[in-house]
Amino acid sequence: MPANKRDILLDTAERLFYAEGFHATGIDRVVAEAGVARMTLYNHFPSKEELIMAVLARRHERYLDTLRQAIAKANAGEAVMALAMAHCQWLESTSNRGCIVIKAIGEFEEHSPTIANQGRQLKHDMLATIGEALSRDGQINDLSLAERLLIVLEGTDALVPVLSAATVTDHLQKLLPAVLAGSERRTIT
């Protein structure tokens, strides 16, 4: 079944924004590569800002779905590691140039607080997903531990273009148990 024009625009914009940057990619380029009329783009997205926000939300939801599926399939006690390995698979397959959300926050902090704030909210959604994995593993709401895990995962995201997905995955597998062991481990009884 052929994709609808909105999905084609989102796919094209995501690919271009991720590879070349948000400001460096103009609407004319998105329209040309998507093979649609400029009016089609504006019928779906009244502004470039709304297109960017839709791209970020859609990509992030795909990412969180991947993580949530891994958590749901994991045995109790293995959910955090399953989340981390799903994250690494995402880096290998989809996000080998760093995090598009962090890139958006950086590019738009000064120019569009709306986009930067959306990016921060998406990272808080990620923090909640980490919390779900911790709960599945018997951890009681430990925000500090969830934040440390987010920092470690974001570090892999940032360094995958430098070290490779395979290298950051290897390091993450070795580092994660130490991060978890360093927490005040509280289990649900």
Secondary structure, DSSP 8 states (H G I E B T S, - for coil): ----HHHHHHHHHHHHHHHH-TTTS-HHHHHHHHT--HHHHHHH-SSHHHHHHHHHHHHHHHHHHHHHHHHHHS-TT-HHHHHHHHHHHHHHHT-TT--HHHHHHHHHTTT-HHHHHHHHHHHHHHHHHHHHHHHHTTB---HHHHHHHHHHHHHHHHHHHHH-HHHHHHHHHHHHHHHHHTS---B--
